[in-house]
Amino acid sequence: MNSVDELVKKQPKLDLKYLSDYSVFLVQNKLEEFARAMVRVCREENIPLWKHFESVPEDRVMRIAIESCNELLGYFARNAALEYIAITRKKWIENQMPYLLQKEHVKVEDITLLSFIRRKLFREFLPSYTSDTAVWFEIMDEMDRFTTAQEEGSIYTLLENDRNKLNEHLLFFEKINKTVPGVIYVFDLVKFKPEYVSSNREKLLGFAEEGVNDQNPDFWFSRVHPDDHDRLVEYFRNMETAKETEIRSFEFRIKNSSGSYQWFRKYDVVSKRNEYGKPIQIIGISIEVSKEKNILLELESREQQFHEAQEIARLGTFDWDLQGNNSLFSPQMMEIFDLEQVSNIGAFMEYIHPADQDNLKKALSDAMQENGRYECQYRYKKNKAKVIWSRGLVTFVDGKPHRMKGFVMDVTKNYLLSEMLVQSETTFRTLIQNAPDAVIVIDENNNIEFWNPKAESIFGWKAEEVIGNSLFDNVLKTGITGAAKNEAQWLKAQSKANTNKTIEITTRNKKGKSQVVAISIATSLWNGKQAYIAFVRNITKEKKIEQELEQNRNQLAQKNAELEKINSELTSFNYIASHDLKEPLRKIKTYSNFIIDKANNSLSDDIKEYLKRIVTSTSNMQKLIDDLLAFSRTSSTEKNLTLTDLNVLLEEVKSSLKYTIEEHNVTITSAALPVVKVIPFQFQQLLENIIGNAIKYRKPDTKPSVSITYDTVAGKNYVSHGALPDMEYNRISVKDNGIGFDQVYSHKIFEIFQRLHGKNEYAGTGIGLAICKKIVENHKGIITAEGVEGEGATFRIYIPTRCPNEKQK
């Protein structure tokens, strides 16, 4: 509609004679009182539009109400109600509503409630105007006719606005569909065929839409590589086990229109379930990863060449675990030291020449305490005398030496060896999480209007930090190296000839870190205005791998030339060899049991006893290794807290310990436990360890019982235990009637390898309670123990009711 006159013409004639006179009276005598009543009734009826005025000062609200009422009554006074309807509709359509209101704010409830409020106000002021009942009926009849016309026009306008907004969104998502660098599809798990496949299929596979029957699954499955076909079918069927919002991925090959195979990685999520919760439809995206796969194959080829070069050079590698028993040694190193197996890194020390042992120990000590670099040459003799040269590098965690990685070389003879290829520690696995990638909407002035969560993940800025700002203030910030080039590339990509094409730009994230991103740009409408949609994918890793491949090629070429000058230059390298520490223990245990089983009659009782002790010691060593690994995982596991019902968790612990509980007739009582934020599997392990300890250290001839209670306490009363004074804690107490312990040992029992009883009395490694302490520390909490010998023990767990950095509600 182009004018108010056109709007008026489309309405039926509306003559408001009585309402006109009544409005003149209200304007002249009751305007401010009428406006104040309007504000009051709007608040009483809680009209949805009113929430936009809640923060507006009262005097400003009254001015707006008086202006609004004066305008309405003025049109009524001139008998120009149709013109008022047309004017208000025009303002609404053109988004020129009063104060801060936008046309999207108006809902159907606002239209009906506002009509009701007007009619209520006009009735309320009638007694001050006339006592003639007939006039009353005429006025309200005219008001009803006005309300009908007003509501009819408003509802029509609301529907028209919604229709325009819907069309705008459909166009927006159509542009995204065309811009995303992959094929979007919807798959019916019941009919086992696709319901929708995006048009990008033609660009990626060469199949035109009109030449393919998407509803025929045999067409697509027949083009899947034979080695991937059954796996793909099984993958679709296994989607029935997918959890809510779980994203699953799968890689497969498919034949394009030219007859060659392309690699694709698909990401799927369940989009529809039946009334029983069974998935019946999935939505997903398939992204071509052929280039990535080719790079991985080339990496594997280079790695194989590296292994061959290592064998030729007779060079051994090690990865020494300085904090535990998870060390790794290459077969070449074992051969150099004439060893068949190594239980720990010090196994070869007895073969070091006595005159060189102090030098070796000093070199190792300096590496642990100074810059982490280790290098030493020493004489060695087991089967025959050798001179060994070794080099390594120590890594530190929390200021303590963690691992040493390095190599050893037999330099007794003047072999011509070269610098070994440095193995890349960067694993090339580019996974696009939660596809599609980042979506950024920019207006014609390159100001950011939309910024999705993936954009925050890639660039580091939150939406509220960038929306409204120029793209060149953050993502392509001017003043950094290459910024002018980036800006030129971006502006070129915005041209009509280059939209929907992918460009690569080197930019920086919020922390200033350089990264390479692939950007596809399309034009669309956003909030009724011309805008650009950028679909962004971080390809920094791919670029880095390409550079590393080139470096590996150059280093391999240098190695062949430098094989002839080993005595002049040797360089350290990192190679992680794979040798499982538990394998020797397994063999000792296996062969000992084999001897016991096969030669039982020919062995003396002493020999049998010795072999049984070997098996027992080996089992204890394996248990110690498992517990140490559990302790290590407790420290390294991601600490993602989840709102968890501890009552449910306790039931799972009881189920896990069911046979032990039944075997010893254990009674477990518990008060109602809270729902708290914890790491579920760790907290379950914590309760399982404490309850398991209570059962283990039970008193003979006494029925074991465990009591679990809960309350909340103030941190200020437990500062001496390590609590924060301004925090409140959930306190969970686990009390048993076991053998107890002397209170002087209350702190030592949480230290690793600490045992208050001999291993012959009670089995164990002395790590269980250390794990409990580590789990509680992961939750920013405290654990204490109280014991009385012969009476039992009480373990108290203090977990904050909120995160320490979370504001108090």
Secondary structure, DSSP 8 states (H G I E B T S, - for coil): ---HHHHHHTS-----HHHHHHHHHHHHHSHHHHHHHHHHHHHHHT-GGGGGGTTS-HHHHHHHHHHHHHHHHHHHHTT-HHHHHHHHHHHHHTT--STT--GGG--HHHHHHHHHHHHHHHHHTGGGT---HHHHHHHHHHHHHHHHHHHHHHHHHHHHHHHHHHHHHHHHHHHHHHHSSSEEEEEETTTTEEEEE-THHHHHH---GGG--TT-HHHHHTTB-HHHHHHHHHHHHHGGG--TT--EEEEEEEE-TTS-EEEEEEEEEEEEE-TTS-EEEEEEEEEE-HHHHHHHHHHHHHHHHHHHHHHHHTEEEEEEESSSS--EE-HHHHHHTT-S--SSGGGGGGGB-HHHHHHHHHHHHHHHHSSSEEEEEEEEESSSEEEEEEEEEEEEETTEEEEEEEEEEE-SS-------------------TTSS-EEEEEETTSBEEEE-HHHHHHH---HHHHTTSBGGGTTT-TTSTTHHHHHHHHHHHTSGGGTT-EEEEEEE-TT--EEEEEEEEEEEEETTEEEEEEEEEE-HHHHHHHHHHHHHHHHHHHHHHHTT-TTT------------THHHHHHHHHHHHHHHHHSTTTS-HHHHHHHHHHHHHHHHHHHHHHHHHHHHHHHHS----EEEEHHHHHHHHHHHTHHHHHHTT-EEEE----EEEE-HHHHHHHHHHHHHHHHHT--TTS--EEEEEEEEEEGGGGGGGT--TT-EEEEEEEEE-S----GGGTTGGGSTT--SS-TTTS---S-HHHHHHHHHHHTT-EEEEEEETTTEEEEEEEEESS-TTS---
